[in-house]
Amino acid sequence: MSPPTTIENRTFDEIAVGDTASVTRTLTVQDIQLFALVSGDVNPAHVDPEFAATDMFHRVIAHGMWGGGLISAVLGTELPGPGTIYLSQTLRFTRPVALGDTITATVTVAEKRVEHDLLVLECRCTNQAGEDVITGRAEVKAPRDKVSRPRVALPDVRLAGHERYHALLKRASGAAPVRAAIAHPCDPQAIRAAVQAADAGLIAPILVGPEAKIRAAAEAASADITAFRLVPAPHSHAAAAEAVALVASGEAGLLVKGSLHTDELLSAVLAASAGLRTERRISHVYVMDVPGHPRPLLVTDAAINIEPGLEEKADIIRNAIGLAQAIGIETPRVAILAAVETVNPKMRSTLEAAALCKMADRGQIAGGLIDGPLALDNAISPAAAQEKGIRSPVAGMADILVVPNLEAGNMIAKQLTFLAGADAAGIVLGARVPIVLTSRADSVRTRLASCALAVLLARAAEAG
């Protein structure tokens, strides 16, 4: 049944003792999250499933006033409706309300008092089993004037709950921390990132750089680094080389950029004497958790390869497939992006997409399902793919987005972060160890998620 398009009240004169009205709603996680957000009530019994499992009811339960809000909804929209003045309310909570419970809030007129147009109403909330969960009484001033208005459409609210981010951290922190060589952590942001990742159980930091600058940065960050190993290096170039050497010797399992330029760190990584190169092209991947999107999106390459050609793109895809598998996507769907979904001889990106698909057919790129060229909408939206008549196991369901060049990847990643509110984690792949490139603009979530990705990759490499 479609919801009514108007909202209309019942005046004091229209109401009789015994009149009743009700609303019904099923409790969801989003209801609890929204109530906590609006009220500020973050009691772990409501918002922390791990705690709630050990509490009195052994499960997450609704805030008591969520049910009280349903009673308010009946009074304000049904009986008496618009124009009602709420004067008092008593409530008695008799049973908990759990996720999935369907609650019916009912009000019944018990008394009419002509003086001041007062109504006394019995209030009751019952669950799907007919059991009372809330009882009480309300006193309201009923309207004298008739009101009939178009019903206001509520906004489409999407909550960014960061569930995938928390799941990633939990998965990565489930074993011993990985030793991480942090090159030139000489500003407060870099030190804070190291401390936060260590506190999360992800890494055991090795701080590489000028000792006086590192200690000054720790003091400015009000951070205790006494438990961390400190390897002196006179300047940023030397710090990069020393950090790479620690990784190459096996003393560290991953490499983290501190407060030096990305070019300095990657130059040390790419040096022939460093021993970190593999047969793969080095590339960057953003793992993005976009609110409202059903799966993570891996965007590559948005940071290193400016104008990759066919061979470089093949390695970029191989690297991204390996990362996807490390985070639990067994057979990732790879969309090779272009502005159009058809091959156009005048657009190099479409020709390379077609060639990459044929390389996958011949087994030159393995581990994923690959299709392209695909425009962005056709890659991530099943409706858009269907509208264009594209039949493919990748179209509309992509896990990995392979962009034509760095500019396109950087724009997509930043649009998703700053306009769509996506959580992002960045990682450099193709070397012997994962490399974390942090930025001063990165949030705490981005820094920790990036470390978590690197930790999972490092463990996967060690195990494999």
C-alpha positions, 0 to 999 in steps of 0.5 A: 500500500502506498503511503498517504499523500496528505497529513490531516488532523482530528480536532477536539470536537471530532474526537471521542473517548475510545478513539484509537490510532497506531503506527508500526515499524520494524527496528533496523541497525540504521534506526539505532544508529540514527537515534544514537547520532541525533541523541548522542546516546552511544551506550554500548548496549545499543551500538556495540554488538561485542559488548551487547553480547556480554550484557544482560540481554546478550544482544543489541537492543533499541534505545528505550526512547526509540519506542517513545518516539513512535508514540510521539509519531502517532500523536503528531501525525494521526491522533490528534495529528498536526496542531497537537501540543504535547504536555506530558508523558509517562512511560514504563519499559517492560521488555527490550526491543531487539533488531528485527522486532516489529513494534506497533505503537497505539494510543487510545483516548481515555479522557476528554477535558473541555477546559483547555481542549485536553486529552488523556490517552493510554499509550502502548507499544507491543511487539510482533508477539503481542507482548507489551514493551512500553506502556504509559499515558500522554496528556495533550492539547488537541487542535481546534482548527482543521489542518490538511497538508501535503505530507512532507517527503523525508530526505534519503539518509545514508549513514557512513558507518565505516563497517568495512573499515572496522572489519579491515582493522580487526582482520589485520590486527588479529596477529603479531604486529608487522615490523614497519620501517618508517622513512623520515617521520619528522613531523607530528602527523607522521609520528601520530600515524605511527603511534596510532598504527602501533596502538591498533596492533598493526605495526611495530614501528622502526623510525628512520631519520634524524634523531633530533627531528624525530624526537622533536616531532614526537614532543610536538605530537605529545606522543611516547615513542620510547618503545619504538626502535630508532635508526639514525639517518642524517637527512631524508635521502639517507632515511629513505635508503636506510629504510629500504635497506631494513626491508631488503635485509628482512628486518622490516616487513613493510615500508611506510612514507614519513614526512619526505617526498614520495619521489625520494622514497620511490627513488630509493625503492627503484634503485638497482642496488636496493633489491626491492624490484620485482618483474612487476611494474610498481603501481598504486591502488586506492581501496575505497569504501563508498557509502551506499555502494554494496562492495569496496572499489579498488581504483588504480593507478591514481598516484604513480603511473602517469600515462601507462601503456599496455604492458604497464596496465597489465601489471597494474591489473595483476597487482590489483587482483593480488590485493583484492584476493588478499582482502578476501575477494577471491575472483575480482571483477576488473573493469577497464575504464574509458569514456565509452563502452565501445572500441573507438580507434581514435581513443587509445584507452578503448583499444588498450582495454580490448587488448587487455581483455584478449590478454586475459582470454589467453591467460596472460592476466589471471585471477580475475574476470576482466572486461572493457572498455566500460564507462564508469556508470556501466562498470558500477551500476547494474541499472546503467549496464542493463540500460545500455544492453551490456551483458557481462559478469563485470558490468555493473558489478566491478570490484576493480576500476582500472583508469586510463591515466593518473589524472583520471584515477586521481579525480575519481578517488578524490571525488569519492573521498570528498564528495561521496564521503568514502573511506580510502586506503592507499597502497603501493604494489609490485615491490617485494614488500607493500609500501604505504604512501601517506599524505598530510591531508589523510584522515586517521581512518585513511592512515590506519586503513592503509597500514592494515592493507599493507599488513595483510599483504605482508602476511600473505607474502610471508605465508605464500 
